[in-house]
Amino acid sequence: MAFTRATGKHRGASRLARRSAGIAGVAALATTGVVGTLASPALAADTDNRSAEDTGLTQVIADESLADQVSAQAAAQEQEAAEAEARAKARAEAKRKAEARAQEIREAKERAAREVERRRLASFNLPVAGSYVSTGYKTGGSLWSSGSHSGVDFHAAYGSSVVSVGSGTVVEAGWGGAYGNNIVIRMNDGTYTQYGHLSSIGVYVGQSVEPGQQIGVSGSTGNSTGPHLHFEARSTADYGSDINPVAYLRARGVSL
């Protein structure tokens, strides 16, 4: 009778099978590099000689170097930005100072111009340029109703330009009886001047006039014996308030 060996699944492996399995396990470990490193000196030496790059150290150094470069670049950009801002502020300050200086110069020129104009408007001159007194103040004679000359006569050929001796406002412009065509001006200093015997009048009542501005043309109208300009200086607009015309003009800087 033949006997058959039991082969149930719970039966333990034979010694030969276990040995074979152990050899296979060692081979597998050697393949993964664990046991192989320990068992093979050549493999261990190859592992020791692997480059730093294989270990990851070079990557760390490279990362640190790149970070330093980025940091240095950022610092340089910040420095450049700060310098650019400083230059911009310096230019703005220089521009502000230049504009302020230009404004000062303009204001100084304007003040100077105003002063020149003020002096011009405050100046006085002869009523007929280059003329002279032909008949003096208070000269006596039958030619004047009061018995004496209430003004002075300036030599003036017929048609000579007659100008205002200073700045003022015309208060009379027309026929003045014995004065013929005449003009009376209230001067800015509160005094009055009169211009008589004119052949024509070139201004109107209420008009402002300046020193040297033409107001009429000389002639011989009214009570006159020939072409000339009768000129009076007065304290009021009324006849009889006359003052010495020569002294009046000289006190205001006019040479005659």
C-alpha positions in Angstrom: 0.0 0.0 0.0 1.4 3.3 -1.0 1.6 6.3 1.5 0.9 9.9 0.3 2.7 12.9 2.1 0.4 15.4 3.6 0.7 18.7 1.9 -1.7 20.9 3.9 -1.2 24.6 3.6 -0.3 24.9 7.3 2.7 22.6 7.0 6.1 24.3 7.7 8.6 24.7 4.9 11.4 22.3 4.6 15.0 23.3 5.5 16.0 23.5 1.9 13.1 25.8 1.1 13.9 28.1 4.1 17.5 28.3 3.0 16.6 29.2 -0.5 14.3 31.9 0.8 17.0 33.4 3.0 19.4 33.6 0.1 16.7 35.4 -2.0 16.1 37.9 0.8 19.8 38.8 1.1 20.0 39.3 -2.6 17.0 41.6 -2.5 18.6 43.7 0.3 21.8 43.9 -1.6 19.9 45.2 -4.6 18.4 48.1 -2.5 21.8 49.1 -1.3 21.4 48.4 2.4 23.2 45.1 2.8 25.1 45.6 -0.4 26.9 48.6 1.2 27.8 46.6 4.2 28.9 43.5 2.2 30.7 45.2 -0.7 33.8 47.4 0.0 33.9 48.6 -3.6 30.3 49.7 -3.4 30.9 51.5 -0.1 33.9 53.3 -1.6 31.8 54.4 -4.5 29.3 55.8 -2.1 31.9 57.7 -0.2 33.3 59.2 -3.4 29.9 60.6 -4.6 30.1 64.4 -5.3 28.7 67.0 -2.8 26.0 67.7 -5.3 24.7 64.2 -4.8 24.5 64.9 -1.0 22.5 68.3 -1.5 25.2 70.5 0.1 26.0 72.3 -3.1 22.4 73.2 -3.6 22.2 74.8 -0.1 25.4 76.8 -0.9 24.0 77.9 -4.2 20.7 79.0 -2.7 22.5 81.0 -0.1 24.7 82.7 -2.7 21.6 83.6 -4.8 19.9 85.1 -1.7 23.0 87.2 -1.1 23.0 88.5 -4.6 19.3 89.3 -4.5 19.8 91.1 -1.2 22.7 93.1 -2.5 20.8 94.0 -5.7 17.8 95.1 -3.6 20.1 97.2 -1.4 21.7 98.8 -4.5 18.3 99.6 -5.9 17.2 101.2 -2.7 20.4 103.2 -2.6 19.9 104.3 -6.2 16.3 105.3 -5.5 17.4 107.3 -2.4 20.0 109.1 -4.4 17.5 109.8 -7.2 15.1 111.2 -4.7 17.8 113.4 -3.2 18.7 114.7 -6.7 15.1 115.4 -7.4 14.7 117.3 -4.2 17.9 119.3 -4.9 16.6 120.2 -8.4 13.2 121.2 -6.9 14.9 123.3 -4.3 17.2 124.9 -6.9 14.2 125.7 -9.1 12.3 127.1 -6.1 15.2 129.4 -5.3 15.6 130.4 -8.9 11.9 131.3 -9.2 12.0 133.2 -5.9 15.1 135.1 -7.1 13.4 135.9 -10.4 10.3 137.1 -8.5 12.5 139.3 -6.4 14.1 140.8 -9.5 10.7 141.4 -11.1 9.4 143.0 -8.0 12.5 145.2 -7.7 12.1 146.3 -11.3 8.4 147.0 -10.8 9.2 149.1 -7.7 11.8 151.0 -9.6 9.5 151.6 -12.5 6.7 152.8 -10.1 9.2 155.1 -8.5 10.3 156.5 -11.8 6.6 157.0 -12.8 5.8 158.6 -9.4 8.7 161.0 -9.8 7.6 161.8 -13.3 4.0 162.5 -12.3 5.2 164.6 -9.4 7.6 166.6 -11.6 7.0 170.1 -13.1 8.2 171.8 -16.3 7.8 174.9 -18.3 4.4 175.5 -20.0 6.2 176.2 -23.3 9.4 174.3 -23.9 12.6 176.4 -24.0 10.7 179.6 -23.4 11.4 182.5 -21.1 9.4 185.1 -19.2 8.7 188.2 -21.4 6.5 190.1 -18.8 7.1 189.6 -15.1 4.7 189.1 -12.2 3.0 192.2 -10.8 4.2 194.4 -13.6 2.0 197.5 -13.5 0.2 199.1 -16.4 -3.2 199.9 -17.9 -3.3 196.7 -19.8 -4.6 194.9 -16.7 -7.9 195.7 -15.0 -6.4 195.2 -11.6 -3.6 197.6 -12.4 -0.9 194.9 -12.3 0.0 191.6 -14.0 -1.6 188.7 -12.1 0.7 186.2 -13.8 3.6 186.1 -16.2 3.8 186.0 -20.0 5.9 183.4 -21.6 7.3 184.1 -25.0 5.5 181.9 -27.5 5.2 182.3 -31.3 1.7 181.8 -32.6 0.8 178.0 -32.7 3.4 176.9 -30.1 2.6 173.8 -28.1 1.3 174.6 -24.6 1.6 171.8 -22.0 0.5 171.2 -18.5 3.3 172.2 -16.0 2.4 169.1 -13.9 -0.1 166.5 -13.1 -3.7 167.5 -12.4 -7.3 167.6 -13.5 -8.9 170.2 -15.9 -11.5 172.3 -14.1 -12.0 174.9 -16.8 -11.6 174.8 -20.6 -13.2 177.5 -22.7 -13.6 181.2 -23.1 -12.3 183.3 -20.2 -13.2 186.9 -21.1 -10.0 189.0 -21.0 -8.0 185.7 -20.9 -9.5 184.6 -24.2 -9.4 180.9 -24.7 -8.1 179.6 -21.4 -7.6 176.5 -19.3 -7.5 176.1 -15.5 -6.0 172.9 -14.0 -6.2 171.8 -10.4 -2.8 170.3 -9.7 -2.3 167.2 -7.6 -0.7 169.2 -4.9 -3.9 171.2 -4.5 -2.8 174.4 -6.3 -4.1 175.7 -9.6 -2.5 176.8 -12.8 -4.0 178.9 -15.6 -3.1 179.2 -19.4 -4.5 182.1 -21.3 -4.8 183.7 -24.8 -4.8 180.3 -26.5 -5.6 179.9 -30.2 -7.1 176.5 -29.5 -7.9 174.2 -26.6 -7.1 170.4 -26.6 -8.6 169.2 -23.3 -11.9 169.1 -21.6 -13.2 169.6 -18.0 -12.6 166.5 -15.9 -9.7 165.3 -17.9 -6.6 164.1 -16.1 -3.3 165.5 -17.5 0.3 164.7 -16.9 3.5 166.8 -16.9 4.4 167.8 -20.4 1.1 166.8 -21.9 -0.1 169.2 -24.6 -3.3 170.9 -23.6 -3.5 173.6 -26.2 -1.8 175.9 -28.8 -0.6 179.5 -28.1 -2.3 182.5 -29.7 -3.5 186.0 -29.0 -7.2 185.7 -28.0 -8.8 187.9 -25.4 -7.1 191.0 -24.0 -3.8 190.5 -25.8 -1.4 192.6 -27.9 0.3 189.7 -29.7 0.9 186.0 -29.5 2.2 184.8 -26.1 1.1 182.6 -23.2 -0.3 184.1 -20.1 0.5 181.8 -17.2 -0.8 182.1 -13.6 -0.3 180.0 -10.4 -3.2 180.2 -7.8 -4.0 178.9 -4.4 -7.7 178.5 -5.5 -9.6 178.4 -8.8 -10.8 182.0 -8.4 -9.3 185.1 -9.7 -7.3 187.1 -7.1 -5.7 184.1 -5.4 -2.7 184.3 -7.6 0.8 183.6 -6.3 4.2 184.3 -7.9 4.4 181.9 -10.9 8.2 182.1 -11.1 8.6 181.2 -7.4 6.0 178.6 -7.8 7.8 176.8 -10.6 11.2 177.1 -9.1 10.0 175.6 -5.8 9.0 172.6 -7.9 12.3 172.1 -9.6 11.8 174.1 -12.8 14.7 176.2 -13.9 13.9 179.6 -15.5 
